[in-house]
């Protein structure tokens, strides 16, 4: 006589929970071979062992229960199984690409924070940057409601176009206004995603070269004093610069009462 195993015995034999087996039953993925009409107890045969093995292997490669059900329905078709595996491999490769992008963003943020510790806050130093591509948006007037609304729209647009949330917000500020009028003027907004589509017509390139750079960690309402430090350094050391300043935000954080601080940097290109 064929031996039947209780749901508890099946759970122990296959290292799954009793609730998992009940869930498979409700899902019509793995039904008991026999149910005692009087007690309602579920019993499984040895044939169910193989089904559980298949389910566990399919789950291990990331298949959903619906996909596993399809595999088990077409278990005699190797072509169907091969197609399912190929589709799953494509999904896994896309996830790996996403994870690599996340890993690269984490490493970039980690390196920036470590650099700020190593080089110090509120201190001017020279940093070599490779050529960088950003997306340019021609609106300014920072600290206004209109600006904040435009910025939110821009960030949503970038998130949709590039399918990620890993980007830096960069502002260009007028060097001449700071020198001539002692005035901090924001002239354009830029976004630096991890990767930029070459087809994007709003690309602006920050040239490679040595940049005077200063890290600061403060609210974004009180940044002019950091520009003043860099300008004083330029004058004291008779350094020739070109172009405008860039104010680049690395990491913004807020506490539970809404106080905001940002790790950011101010930079300007040194003439060759």
N, C-alpha and C positions, 0 to 999 in steps of 0.2 A: 504493500500500500504506500502511495506517495505521501511523503511527510510534508506537512504544512507548518509554516512558521508564523508565530504571532507578530503583531506590528512592533512590539518591544524587541523581540528577538531579531527581526529584520533590521531595526534601527541599530542594534549593537553590532550585528554582523557586517554592516556596511558603513558604519561611522557616520550616520545621519541621525537627525532628530526624529522623534515620533511625529511632531508637528509638520516636518518636511514631508514625510510620507503621506500624511493626511492631505497636505496641500497638493501633492502630486495626484492624489485620488480625486480631489475636487476639480482639478484641472484636466481630468481624464488623460493624464499622462502615464500614470502607473496605478492601475486599479487592483485591488486585492483579488486573488484567485477564488477566494471563498469567504463568505460572510455568514456567520452563525445567526440564523434567523431569531433565535431566542435571546441571545446575549448581545448581538450586534458586533461582536468581536471580528476583527479583520484577520485574515490568514493569507499567507503568500506561499507560493511553491518555489522550487528551485529555478524554474523558468524565469521568475522575476529577478533572480540574481543578475542575469545578463542585462536585463532592461535597466537596472539601477547602474550597472557599470557603464552602459552607453550614456545614460543621463549625466553621470558624473564627469565622463570624458568630454561630453559636449559642453557642459557648464565650464569646464576647465579652459576651453578655448573661447569662452565668452558668448556662446549661443544663448538666445533667450528661450524661454519655455515653449513659445510658439514655434520657433525654429527647430527645437529638439523634437517637437511633436511631428513636424514635417519630415524630419530625418527618419524618425521611427516609422512613419507611415509609408515612406518610400525606401525602406531598408534594403530592398532587393535591387535598387537602381544605383549602381556605382556612379553613373553620370550625374544623378541628382545630388548625391553626397558630395561629389567633386565640386559641383557648382556652389553648393552651400559653403564648402571650405574656402573656395576662391573668394566668394563674397565676404566671408568673415575675415580673410586675410587682408582684403582691401580696407575693411573697417578698422582692423588693428593697425595697419600702416598709417591711416589717417590719424588715429589716436596717438601713435608714436610721433608723428610730425607735430601734433598739438603739444604733446609733452615735451618734445625737444625745444619748441618755441618758448614754452613756459620755463624750462630749465635755463635757456639762454637769457631770458628776462631776469630770472632770479640771480643768475651769476653776474649779469650787468649791474643790477641793483646792489648786490653784495659788494662788488668791486668799488662802486661809487661810494658806498657807506664806509668801506675800509679805507679808501683814499682820503675821505674827509677826516677820519681819525688820524691817519698817518701824516697828512699834510697840515692838518689843523683847520679850525674854523676861523673865519675873519682874517685870513692871511693870504697875501697875494703870492702866487707862484706861476711858473711857466709850464704849460702843459701842451704836448704835441697831440694834435687830433688828425685822424685821417679825414678824407672827404666824407661829408655827411649829407644825406638827402632828407629833406623835410617837405611837408605839405604846407603851402602858404595860404593864409586867409587874410584878406585886406579889411580888417576891422580893428579898431583900437578903442580908445575911451575907456580904459580899464577902471574898475571900481564903480561902474554904473550898472544899473539893472539891465539895460539893453545889452551891454557887453556880456554879462553873465548868461543871458538867454541865448545870445549868439554862440557863446562857447559851448553851452550844453548841446545845442543843435549840431555843432561841429563834431563833438565827441561821439554823439550817437551816429552821425554819418560815418565817422572813421570806424567805429565798432562794427557797423553793418558791412562796410566795404572791405574791411580787412579781417573780419570775423575774429577779432581778439580785443582784449581790453588792455593790452600792454603797449603803452605809448608814453611819451614825454610831452608835456606842454612847454612850449618855448615862446618867449616874447622878444621881439626886437625893440630896442629903445634907442633914442637918438643920442649919439655921442655929441653932436654939435650943440644941442639944447642944454646938455649937462655942462659943457665947457663955457658956452656963451651966456646962458641965462640961469645957470644953476637950477635947471628944471628937469625933472624926470618925465619924459614923454614916451608913451608906448605907441609905436607906429605900425606894428603888425603882429599878428598871432600866427604861430606855426605849430604843427603837430609832427612828432617823430615816432611813427610806428616801428615795430620790429623790422618789418619788410615793407617796401613801398612798391606799388605797381608802376612799372615804367610808363604805362599808358596814361597815368595821371598827369594832367596838363598843368597842375598847380605846383609841381615839384620845384623847390628852390634848393640850391646846393651851397652848403657852407664849405669853403675851400679848406684843403689840408694846410697845416702849418702850425706854428707856435702861437698859443693864445695865453694872454694874461688871464688868470683864473682865480676866483675866490669862492670858497664854499661858505654858505651861511645856513643857519638853522633858526628860523624865526617865523613870525606871521608875515603874510604877503602884503600887509598894509604898511610895512615899515622897512622897505628895501633900499630907499635912497641912500641911507648911511653907508651901505656896502659899496655902492657905486662911488661914493665920495672917497672911500678907502683906496679903491683901484685908481681913481683919477689922481689922488695925491701921490700914489706910487709911480704913476706915469710921469708926473711932473718932477718928482724928486730924482728920478733915475733917467730923465731926458729920453724916454722911450717913444718911438714913433709907432703909431697904431693906424689901422685903416678900417673903414666900415663902421658899423654900429655895434652897440653892445647886444649880447644875447643873455637873457635871463631864463635859465633852464631848470625846470622843476623835476627833482629826482624822486622824492618820497614825501607825500602829504599825509598827515595823520590828524585825528581829532579825538578828544576825550569825550566822556559821557555827558558833559555839559556844553559841548559844542565849541570848545576852544581849539583852534587850529594852528598847527605849526608845520612848516615845510623845510625839508632839506633841499637846498637848491644851490645853483652856482651862477655867478656873473662872469662873463668872459668877453674878451675882445681880441681880434687878430693883431699880431705884431707884424709890422712891415719887414719884408726880407732885407 
